[in-house]
Amino acid sequence: MSHKLFWILRGIFYKPFFGRFSLPSYIGRPIFISNFKRIFIAERVRIFPGARIEVLDANASIVFEGNTSIGQNLHIISGGGQMLKIGKNSTLSANVFITNVDHKYCEINKHILEQPLVSVNTSVGENCFIGYGAVLQAGTILGNQCIVGANTVVRGKFPSYSVIVGAPAKIVKRYDSQLKIWKKTNTKGEFFDEI
């Protein structure tokens, strides 16, 4: 428990550098943070050690809404003037990677790192759970209450109340609000017909 005291003190020390750092939030020792002023951390955000939080330009931003828990070794990147948002009450397990930028790869005689970046809206809804080792690629939009399985590779838009697994990611369950249960679906998120 004493280590969390150091994380709270680190948060207090970092507070003036961030665009917003609301208490009681805390942050374990990060590996790297760039463009502090474009990172906004609401109340009760817990970021475990080993985070790499990168904002690539002055118009991009990363927003952690309230009461989110971020496991160790998060790597999150925002660029191209886009905002990347983690919705309130969400939990990200360890070793999660989230980005809203991709490299173009059209010029085949040019190294990919020398080609321009493409930025696409990416966000995690409220009350989501992102499993261990998941990758959320540029253009991923998760609705509220989504569950992403461990090691899932996600790109695309997924409706609220979806269970998403695999590489590439597919919907395997959704919450049926009429029956008030989680039901299996096809990969498009449509409920199977009852037999």
C-alpha positions in Angstrom: 0.0 0.0 0.0 2.9 2.4 0.6 3.8 2.3 -3.1 0.4 4.0 -3.8 1.4 6.8 -1.5 4.4 7.5 -3.8 2.1 7.3 -6.9 -0.2 9.9 -5.3 2.8 12.1 -4.5 4.0 11.7 -8.1 0.6 12.8 -9.3 0.7 15.9 -7.1 4.2 16.6 -8.5 3.0 16.1 -12.1 -0.2 18.1 -11.7 1.0 21.5 -12.9 2.5 19.9 -16.1 -0.7 18.1 -17.3 -3.5 19.9 -19.1 -5.6 18.5 -16.2 -4.7 16.2 -13.4 -7.6 15.9 -10.9 -7.2 14.4 -7.4 -7.6 11.8 -6.0 -5.9 10.3 -9.1 -2.5 8.7 -9.1 0.1 7.5 -11.5 2.8 4.9 -11.1 6.3 5.6 -12.5 5.8 6.0 -16.3 8.3 5.0 -18.9 7.6 8.0 -21.1 5.1 10.9 -21.4 5.1 13.5 -24.2 3.2 16.7 -24.5 1.9 16.8 -20.9 -0.3 19.8 -21.5 -2.4 17.8 -24.0 -3.2 15.0 -21.5 -6.3 15.4 -19.3 -6.9 13.1 -16.3 -10.2 13.3 -14.4 -10.9 12.3 -10.8 -10.1 8.8 -9.5 -8.0 7.7 -12.4 -5.5 5.1 -11.4 -2.5 4.5 -13.8 -0.2 1.7 -12.8 3.6 1.8 -13.6 5.2 1.4 -17.0 2.8 3.7 -19.0 3.9 5.2 -22.2 1.6 8.1 -23.0 2.3 9.9 -26.2 0.6 13.0 -27.8 2.3 13.6 -31.1 1.3 17.2 -31.8 -0.1 20.3 -30.2 -3.7 19.8 -31.4 -4.0 16.1 -30.4 -5.0 15.1 -26.9 -5.7 12.1 -24.6 -8.5 12.2 -22.1 -8.9 9.8 -19.3 -12.4 10.3 -17.9 -13.3 9.7 -14.2 -12.9 6.5 -12.2 -10.8 4.6 -14.8 -8.2 2.0 -13.9 -5.2 1.5 -16.1 -3.0 -1.6 -15.7 0.7 -1.6 -16.0 2.5 -1.1 -19.3 -0.2 0.9 -21.1 1.0 2.3 -24.4 -1.3 5.0 -25.8 -0.7 7.3 -28.8 -2.8 10.3 -30.1 -1.9 12.4 -33.1 -3.1 14.3 -36.1 -5.2 16.8 -34.1 -7.5 14.0 -32.8 -8.7 13.4 -29.3 -8.4 9.9 -28.0 -10.8 9.3 -25.1 -11.1 6.6 -22.5 -14.6 6.7 -21.1 -15.4 7.0 -17.4 -15.6 3.8 -15.2 -13.5 1.8 -17.7 -10.8 -0.7 -16.9 -7.8 -1.4 -19.0 -5.8 -4.5 -18.1 -2.0 -4.7 -18.4 -0.1 -4.5 -21.6 -2.9 -2.7 -23.6 -2.0 -0.7 -26.7 -4.4 2.0 -28.0 -3.7 4.4 -30.9 -5.5 6.8 -33.3 -2.6 6.9 -35.8 -1.5 4.6 -38.6 1.4 4.8 -41.0 0.7 5.1 -44.7 2.3 2.4 -46.7 1.5 3.4 -50.3 5.0 4.2 -51.4 6.5 0.7 -51.5 10.0 1.9 -52.2 10.0 4.1 -49.1 10.5 3.0 -45.5 7.2 2.9 -43.7 8.6 5.2 -40.9 9.3 7.9 -43.6 5.7 7.9 -44.8 3.1 10.2 -43.4 0.9 9.3 -40.5 -2.9 9.0 -40.9 -5.0 9.9 -37.9 -8.5 8.5 -37.3 -11.0 9.0 -34.5 -10.6 6.4 -31.8 -12.4 6.1 -28.5 -13.4 3.8 -25.6 -16.9 4.2 -24.3 -18.0 4.3 -20.6 -17.8 1.3 -18.3 -15.7 -0.8 -20.8 -13.3 -3.6 -19.9 -10.3 -4.1 -22.1 -8.5 -7.5 -21.5 -4.8 -8.2 -21.1 -2.7 -7.5 -24.1 -5.5 -6.1 -26.3 -4.6 -3.8 -29.2 -7.1 -1.1 -30.2 -6.0 0.2 -33.6 -6.7 3.6 -35.2 -10.4 4.0 -36.1 -11.7 1.8 -33.2 -14.9 3.1 -31.6 -16.2 1.1 -28.7 -19.7 1.9 -27.4 -20.5 1.8 -23.7 -20.2 -1.4 -21.6 -18.1 -3.3 -24.1 -15.9 -6.2 -23.1 -12.7 -6.8 -25.1 -11.1 -10.2 -24.6 -7.4 -10.8 -23.8 -5.0 -10.4 -26.8 -7.9 -9.2 -29.1 -6.9 -7.0 -32.1 -9.6 -4.4 -32.6 -10.4 -2.1 -35.5 -13.8 -0.8 -36.4 -17.0 0.4 -34.7 -18.6 -1.8 -32.1 -22.0 -1.1 -30.5 -22.6 -0.7 -26.8 -23.0 -3.9 -24.7 -20.8 -6.1 -27.0 -18.4 -8.8 -26.1 -15.5 -8.7 -28.6 -12.8 -11.3 -29.1 -10.2 -12.5 -31.6 -7.7 -11.3 -34.2 -9.4 -9.7 -36.1 -12.0 -8.8 -33.5 -15.5 -10.2 -33.7 -18.6 -9.7 -31.6 -19.6 -13.0 -29.9 -22.2 -11.7 -27.4 -24.4 -8.7 -26.8 -26.7 -7.7 -24.0 -30.4 -8.2 -24.8 -32.1 -5.3 -23.1 -35.6 -6.9 -23.5 -34.6 -10.2 -21.9 -32.0 -8.6 -19.7 -29.4 -11.3 -20.4 -26.2 -11.6 -22.4 -26.9 -13.6 -25.6 -24.6 -15.1 -28.3 -24.6 -13.4 -31.6 -23.2 -13.8 -35.1 -20.0 -11.8 -36.0 -22.2 -8.8 -36.9 -23.7 -8.6 -33.5 -27.1 -10.0 -34.5 -28.7 -12.4 -32.1 -29.1 -16.0 -33.2 -32.7 -17.0 -33.9 -34.1 -19.2 -31.1 -34.9 -22.8 -32.2 
